[in-house]
Amino acid sequence: MRHALAALLPLALAALPAAAQPARDSLTIGITQYPANFHPNIENMAAKAYILGFALRPVTAYDEDWKLTCLSCDALPSLENGRAKLEQTPDGKPGIRITWRLKEGEAWGDGTPVTAEDMRFAWEAGRAFETGFGPAETYRSAYEFIVEDARSFTVRFNKVTFDFAGLGQFQPLPARIERPIWEADKAGYRTRSAYETQTTNPALYDGPYRIAAVQPGAGVTLERNAHWAGPAPAFNRINIRTVENTAAMEAQLLAGQVDMVAGELGLPLEQAAALEKRAGDRFQFSYRPGLSYEHIDLRLDNPVLADRRVRQALLLAADRAQIVARLYDGRQPVALGSVHPEDPMFDPDAPAWPYDPAAARALLEEAGWRPGPNGIRRNAAGETLSFDLMTTAGNRAREQVQQILAGMWRAVGVEARIRNEPPRVFFGETVSQRKFTAMAMFAWVSSPENVPRTIFHSEEIPTAARNWSGQNYPGFSNPEADRLIEALPLELDPAKRRPLWSQLQRLIATELPALPLWHRADAHVWPRWLDGVRPTGHQNYSSLWVTEWRVKP
């Protein structure tokens, strides 16, 4: 009977249509982090940005071709179409007034229209420093907000910048819900916002999906926004599952517990490449080079790391090219700094600090660090040259890099003590509130030609008084860097911006407030039956274009 049954099975299977696909009304996506909070304007975190990409519509965003485009506006403002006009500020300085018009039909998840008043509230809250919105410079520069009509608003800026048409993170917030909470306690708003206390309230979301359920630390469920007026998404439900250990993530993918792994927050490149060799027929793989900059922030108010020679020695002693070759099959370029080699403003002649352990030892000697009895250097006071090196626990690639770097640094007399934390703690507290003591390894994801004000300008150092806004976690303060960062956005001519970019890149590459490692390529893993995902390679993630995702016939 066993053999007879086996003989019948192929006939039964053959009777099914060859292209038949089971009905799919949901998609389960694995990511490696869980958001520290859900407010779109407070604390930048990749996990939050990816999830909110399904549920919120920024006014503008950069697309997969790194071009600025409208998402919830009807056209990009320009000097040519008259929606941007040069003018004088009240104190006689060059300024600009810009008008945006929201698309017709934009609505929150309870059916209430998205209006210019929702943009006004976002502007008001962003202008109040105690609220802790970031990046704060956008709100500081926007000195007047004018509601033209229900869908149109004008913002007057006290600076004319080359990227004036984009609004970045400045996006609508449901004023009727959020304003009373904010007015009651502006400093406490970051924890009292409805995005924190009523995360599943449909009225908080204006994208194709809304957050319908949260499991803290474990995942988020998104369901269709019944009042979404744009193209209908393919799935009724999207499940975001947080799996902080990348080996466990791979196991869940193979077991069918997750359908896809988001490249923005998924498997390290080398792990994905190995998986493709073993199970490439089961999945689609895409490796998108992007504007992800892996680096180590150095706490510059640590007395040892305050010495530039020590910082330079640490980079000279790290064989980054060997790490990229060994772990990433040479697919990720070694970084000179935060500017990507494909960015038009990249300066290839900035200091590169190639691997040179002899030069590293000489700099450490010059800085007063002599070899100790156990090989770890000591200074004249008997203090050891030892640091905590922190990153996100469970990320196998970063943990491998830590081990390799620790070995390379020990070879020149530096001790790196590995101490990791779950991403929600590492990003939500340790890094954002500058609680790390020495080294924090993570990645920045930027947009094309992104002026690094929030990470390198002295005014962006997070403090309790600023409610921890800003992302200058090293505490870097350099007047010349501040001058260049302030001058860059004001120069509208790309040819004249280039030398300013070169000066800034060379200064940062010399001072080294952060140790540049490499520019990451994101490894996306999709099921064979999914089509239309568009990796962007920058901070406006693929989830913003979820309405283009489709099940293959």
C-alpha positions in Angstrom: 0.0 0.0 0.0 2.8 2.4 0.8 4.2 2.1 -2.8 0.8 2.4 -4.3 0.1 5.6 -2.4 3.5 7.0 -3.5 2.7 6.3 -7.1 -0.6 8.2 -6.9 0.9 11.3 -5.3 2.6 12.7 -8.4 -0.6 12.3 -10.4 -2.6 14.2 -7.7 0.0 17.0 -7.6 0.2 17.2 -11.4 -3.5 17.9 -11.5 -3.0 21.3 -9.8 -2.4 24.3 -12.1 1.4 24.9 -12.4 1.3 28.6 -11.5 -1.2 28.3 -8.7 -0.3 30.2 -5.6 -2.1 29.9 -2.2 -4.1 33.0 -1.3 -1.8 35.3 0.7 -3.4 38.1 2.8 -0.5 38.6 5.1 3.3 39.0 5.0 5.6 38.3 7.9 8.9 40.3 7.9 11.9 39.7 10.1 14.0 42.6 11.4 16.8 42.6 14.0 15.7 45.5 16.2 12.6 46.7 18.1 11.9 50.4 18.3 12.8 52.3 21.4 9.7 54.4 20.8 7.1 55.0 18.1 7.0 58.8 17.8 8.3 59.7 14.3 10.2 62.9 15.4 11.8 61.7 18.6 15.1 59.6 18.3 16.2 58.3 15.0 16.2 54.5 15.0 16.2 52.3 11.9 13.6 49.8 13.3 11.1 52.6 13.9 11.8 54.2 10.5 11.2 50.9 8.7 8.0 50.1 10.6 6.6 53.7 10.3 7.3 53.6 6.6 4.2 51.4 6.3 2.1 53.6 8.4 3.1 57.2 7.9 3.6 59.4 4.9 6.3 62.0 5.0 5.7 65.0 2.7 8.9 64.3 0.7 11.4 61.4 0.5 14.4 60.2 -1.6 13.5 57.3 -3.9 15.5 54.3 -5.1 17.4 56.5 -7.6 18.4 58.9 -4.8 16.1 61.6 -6.2 13.8 63.7 -4.1 10.2 63.0 -4.7 6.7 63.9 -3.3 4.9 61.3 -1.2 2.1 63.3 0.4 2.5 66.6 -1.6 1.3 67.2 -5.1 4.5 68.7 -6.4 8.0 69.6 -5.3 8.4 73.4 -4.7 10.9 75.1 -6.9 11.9 78.7 -7.9 10.7 77.9 -11.4 7.1 76.8 -10.4 6.8 79.7 -7.9 6.3 77.6 -4.8 9.7 78.7 -3.6 10.5 82.4 -3.5 13.7 84.1 -2.4 13.2 87.0 0.1 14.7 88.9 2.9 14.1 87.8 6.5 12.8 90.4 9.0 16.3 91.2 10.1 17.5 91.7 6.5 19.2 88.4 5.8 18.7 86.1 2.7 15.8 83.9 3.3 13.2 81.8 1.4 9.5 81.1 1.6 8.3 77.7 0.4 4.8 76.5 -0.1 3.8 72.8 -0.1 0.3 71.5 -0.9 -0.8 68.1 0.5 -2.4 65.6 -1.9 -6.2 65.5 -1.9 -7.6 62.7 0.1 -4.8 62.3 2.6 -6.5 61.0 5.8 -5.7 59.7 9.2 -6.8 56.1 10.1 -10.1 57.4 11.7 -11.1 59.2 8.5 -10.1 62.7 9.7 -8.3 64.6 6.8 -4.6 65.4 7.2 -4.4 69.2 7.1 -2.0 72.1 7.2 -2.9 72.4 10.9 -1.2 69.0 11.5 1.9 70.4 9.9 1.6 73.5 12.0 1.6 71.5 15.2 4.7 69.5 14.1 6.4 72.9 13.5 5.4 74.3 16.9 6.5 71.2 18.8 9.8 71.1 16.8 10.5 74.7 17.6 10.2 74.1 21.4 13.7 72.9 22.3 12.4 71.1 25.5 10.4 68.7 23.3 13.5 67.1 22.0 12.6 66.8 18.3 15.4 66.1 15.8 17.0 67.3 13.7 16.5 70.5 15.5 18.2 72.8 13.0 15.2 72.4 10.5 12.8 73.8 13.1 15.2 76.5 14.2 15.6 77.8 10.7 11.8 77.7 10.0 10.9 80.9 11.8 7.3 81.4 10.5 4.5 78.9 9.5 1.5 80.1 7.5 -1.6 78.1 6.9 -2.8 79.0 3.4 -5.8 76.7 3.3 -6.7 73.3 4.6 -4.1 71.5 2.4 -1.5 74.3 1.7 1.1 75.7 4.0 4.0 78.1 3.7 7.2 78.0 5.7 9.6 80.9 5.9 13.2 79.9 6.5 16.0 82.2 7.6 18.5 80.3 5.3 18.5 79.4 1.7 19.7 75.8 1.4 20.4 73.7 -1.7 17.9 71.0 -0.5 15.1 73.5 0.3 12.4 71.4 -1.4 12.7 68.5 1.0 11.1 68.4 4.4 12.9 65.3 5.7 11.5 64.2 9.1 9.3 67.3 9.3 6.0 65.6 8.7 2.4 65.9 9.9 1.3 64.9 13.4 -2.4 64.6 14.3 -2.8 67.9 16.1 -6.2 67.3 17.6 -4.7 64.3 19.5 -1.1 65.3 20.1 -1.3 69.1 20.8 -3.2 68.8 24.1 -0.7 66.3 25.4 2.2 68.4 24.3 0.8 71.7 25.8 0.2 70.0 29.1 3.9 69.0 29.5 6.3 69.9 26.7 9.4 68.3 28.4 7.5 65.1 29.2 5.9 64.8 25.8 8.4 62.3 24.5 7.0 59.7 26.9 3.4 60.9 27.2 2.7 61.2 23.4 -0.2 59.1 22.1 2.4 57.3 19.9 3.7 55.9 23.2 0.5 55.6 25.3 -2.0 54.8 22.5 0.2 53.2 19.9 -2.6 51.3 18.2 -4.9 54.3 17.9 -5.8 54.4 14.1 -5.9 58.2 14.2 -2.1 58.4 14.5 -1.4 56.9 11.1 -2.0 58.3 7.6 -0.2 55.7 5.5 -1.5 52.6 3.7 -1.3 50.6 7.0 -1.8 51.4 10.7 -0.2 49.8 13.7 -2.9 47.4 15.1 -1.0 45.6 17.8 2.4 45.7 19.5 4.3 43.1 21.5 7.1 45.0 23.2 10.4 43.7 22.2 8.9 41.0 20.0 7.0 42.5 17.1 4.3 44.8 15.5 1.2 44.0 13.5 0.1 46.4 10.8 -3.4 46.3 9.2 -4.8 48.2 6.3 -5.8 51.8 6.8 -9.4 51.8 5.7 -9.2 55.5 4.9 -6.1 55.3 2.7 -6.8 57.0 -0.6 -3.8 55.8 -2.5 -3.1 52.6 -4.4 -4.4 49.6 -2.4 -1.6 47.5 -0.8 -1.5 43.8 -1.6 -1.7 42.5 1.9 -4.4 42.9 4.6 -1.9 42.5 7.3 1.9 42.8 7.7 3.6 41.2 10.7 6.9 42.6 11.8 8.8 40.1 13.9 11.9 41.2 15.9 14.6 38.6 16.1 17.7 40.2 17.5 20.0 37.2 17.0 20.8 36.8 13.2 21.4 33.1 13.5 17.9 32.7 14.9 16.5 35.0 12.2 18.0 32.7 9.5 16.5 29.6 11.3 13.0 31.2 11.3 13.3 32.1 7.6 14.2 28.6 6.7 11.3 27.2 8.9 8.8 29.5 7.2 8.1 31.5 10.4 9.1 34.7 8.6 8.5 35.2 4.8 11.3 37.7 4.2 14.1 39.5 6.0 14.3 43.2 5.5 17.7 44.2 4.2 17.6 47.5 6.1 17.7 45.5 9.4 18.4 41.9 8.5 21.1 39.4 7.9 24.7 40.5 7.6 26.0 40.4 4.1 28.3 37.4 4.6 25.5 35.4 6.3 23.1 36.1 3.5 25.7 35.2 0.9 26.3 31.9 2.6 22.6 31.2 2.9 22.2 31.9 -0.9 24.7 29.2 -1.6 22.8 26.7 0.5 19.2 27.7 -0.2 19.2 30.1 -3.1 16.4 28.2 -4.9 14.0 29.0 -2.1 14.4 32.8 -2.0 15.3 35.9 -3.9 18.4 37.7 -2.8 19.4 41.3 -3.5 22.5 43.1 -2.4 22.0 46.9 -2.5 25.0 49.1 -1.9 23.9 52.1 0.1 24.4 55.0 2.4 24.9 52.9 5.5 28.1 53.9 7.3 29.4 51.4 9.9 31.6 53.2 12.4 32.6 53.4 16.0 31.7 56.6 17.9 34.4 57.6 20.4 33.4 59.4 23.6 35.7 62.4 23.4 35.2 63.5 27.0 36.9 60.3 28.0 40.3 61.8 29.0 42.2 59.1 27.0 40.2 59.4 23.8 40.4 63.2 24.0 44.0 62.7 22.7 43.7 62.8 18.9 46.9 60.7 18.6 45.2 57.8 20.4 42.2 58.0 18.1 44.5 57.9 15.0 46.5 55.0 16.4 43.3 53.0 16.9 42.4 53.4 13.3 46.0 52.7 12.1 46.0 49.4 14.1 42.7 48.2 12.5 43.1 46.3 9.3 39.7 47.2 7.9 40.6 46.0 4.4 41.4 42.5 5.7 38.1 42.5 7.7 36.1 43.4 4.6 37.9 40.8 2.5 37.5 38.0 5.1 34.0 38.7 6.3 32.3 40.4 3.4 34.1 38.9 0.3 35.3 42.4 -0.5 31.7 43.6 -1.3 31.8 46.6 1.1 34.2 49.5 0.6 36.4 50.6 3.4 35.1 54.0 4.6 37.2 57.2 4.7 34.3 58.9 6.6 30.6 59.2 6.5 30.4 60.3 2.8 29.8 57.3 0.4 32.2 56.9 -2.5 29.2 57.1 -4.9 28.1 60.4 -3.5 29.0 63.2 -5.9 30.6 65.2 -3.1 33.0 62.3 -2.0 36.6 63.4 -1.7 38.9 60.4 -2.4 42.0 62.4 -1.1 40.8 62.7 2.5 43.2 60.9 5.0 42.7 57.2 4.6 44.7 55.8 7.6 45.7 52.4 6.0 46.7 49.6 8.3 50.1 50.4 9.8 50.6 48.9 13.3 54.1 50.3 13.5 52.8 53.9 13.0 50.1 53.1 15.6 52.7 52.1 18.2 54.7 55.2 17.5 51.7 57.5 18.1 50.8 55.7 21.3 54.4 56.1 22.5 54.3 59.8 21.6 51.0 60.1 23.6 52.8 58.7 26.7 51.5 55.1 26.6 54.2 52.5 27.3 53.9 48.7 27.1 53.0 47.2 30.5 54.0 43.9 32.0 51.0 42.1 30.5 51.4 43.8 27.1 48.7 46.4 27.7 50.0 49.9 27.6 50.1 52.2 30.7 50.7 55.9 31.2 52.9 57.6 33.8 50.0 57.4 36.3 49.8 53.7 35.9 46.4 53.7 34.1 45.9 51.0 31.5 44.9 51.7 27.9 41.6 49.9 28.2 38.2 50.6 26.8 34.7 49.2 26.7 33.7 48.4 23.1 29.9 48.2 22.8 27.4 47.3 20.0 24.0 45.6 19.5 23.9 42.1 21.2 23.0 39.2 18.9 24.3 40.8 15.7 26.7 38.1 14.6 28.6 40.2 12.1 29.2 43.0 14.6 30.2 40.6 17.3 32.8 39.0 14.9 34.1 42.4 14.0 34.5 43.2 17.7 36.6 40.1 18.3 38.8 40.8 15.3 39.3 44.5 16.3 40.0 43.5 19.9 42.8 41.2 18.7 44.3 43.8 16.4 44.3 46.4 19.1 45.8 44.1 21.6 48.7 43.6 19.2 49.6 47.2 19.7 48.9 47.3 23.4 45.3 48.4 23.6 42.6 46.4 25.5 39.1 46.4 24.2 36.5 45.0 26.6 33.4 43.8 24.8 30.2 44.7 26.5 27.0 44.5 24.4 23.3 45.3 24.9 20.0 44.6 23.2 19.4 47.1 20.5 16.4 48.8 22.2 18.6 49.5 25.3 21.8 50.3 23.3 20.0 52.9 21.0 17.2 53.9 23.3 19.4 54.8 26.3 23.1 54.1 26.1 23.9 55.8 22.9 21.1 58.4 22.7 21.8 59.6 26.2 25.6 59.2 25.9 25.9 56.6 28.6 28.7 54.7 26.9 32.1 55.3 28.3 34.3 54.9 25.3 33.3 53.1 22.1 29.9 52.5 20.5 29.8 50.6 17.2 26.7 51.0 14.9 25.7 52.4 11.5 24.4 55.7 10.3 22.0 55.7 7.4 21.8 59.0 5.5 20.3 60.5 2.4 22.2 61.6 -0.6 24.5 64.6 0.0 23.5 64.7 3.6 25.2 67.5 5.5 26.2 65.8 8.8 25.1 68.6 11.1 23.2 66.4 13.6 26.2 64.1 14.1 29.2 66.6 14.1 28.0 70.1 14.9 28.7 71.2 18.5 25.1 72.3 19.0 23.9 68.8 18.4 25.6 67.2 21.4 22.7 65.5 23.4 22.2 66.8 26.9 19.5 66.4 29.5 18.7 70.1 29.2 18.0 69.6 25.4 15.9 66.5 26.3 18.6 64.4 24.5 17.9 65.8 21.0 20.9 65.7 18.6 23.1 62.8 17.5 26.6 64.1 18.1 27.2 61.2 20.5 31.0 61.6 20.6 30.7 65.1 21.9 32.7 66.5 19.0 33.2 70.3 19.2 35.3 72.0 16.6 34.7 75.6 15.4 36.0 75.0 11.9 33.7 71.9 11.5 30.8 74.0 12.8 31.7 76.8 10.2 31.8 74.3 7.3 28.6 72.5 8.4 26.8 75.9 8.5 28.2 77.1 5.2 27.6 73.9 3.1 23.7 74.0 3.0 23.8 77.7 2.0 25.8 77.2 -1.2 23.3 76.5 -4.0 26.0 75.9 -6.7 27.3 72.2 -6.5 30.7 73.3 -8.0 31.2 75.7 -5.1 29.9 73.2 -2.5 32.5 70.7 -3.5 35.6 72.4 -1.9 33.6 72.9 1.3 32.8 69.2 1.3 36.4 68.4 0.8 37.5 70.6 3.7 35.0 69.0 6.0 35.8 65.5 5.0 39.5 66.1 5.5 39.0 67.7 8.9 36.8 64.9 10.2 39.2 62.3 8.8 42.0 63.9 10.7 40.2 64.6 14.0 38.4 61.2 14.0 35.5 61.8 16.4 34.4 58.4 15.1 36.4 55.6 13.6 35.1 54.9 10.0 34.9 51.2 9.2 33.0 50.5 5.9 30.0 51.4 3.8 27.5 48.6 4.1 25.6 46.8 1.4 22.2 45.7 2.5 21.3 42.0 2.0 17.5 41.6 1.2 16.0 38.2 1.3 12.5 37.8 -0.2 10.2 34.9 -1.0 10.0 33.8 -4.6 6.4 34.8 -4.8 6.9 38.5 -3.8 7.5 41.2 -6.3 7.9 45.0 -6.3 10.2 45.6 -3.3 12.4 48.6 -4.1 15.5 48.8 -1.8 16.8 52.4 -1.7 20.1 52.1 0.0 19.4 55.1 2.3 17.3 56.3 5.2 14.0 56.5 3.3 13.4 52.8 3.5 11.7 50.4 1.0 8.6 50.2 3.3 7.6 53.7 2.1 6.7 52.1 -1.3 4.8 49.1 0.1 1.8 49.8 -2.2 4.0 48.5 -5.1 4.6 45.1 -3.4 2.7 42.4 -5.1 2.2 38.6 -5.0 3.5 37.1 -8.3 0.8 35.2 -10.3 
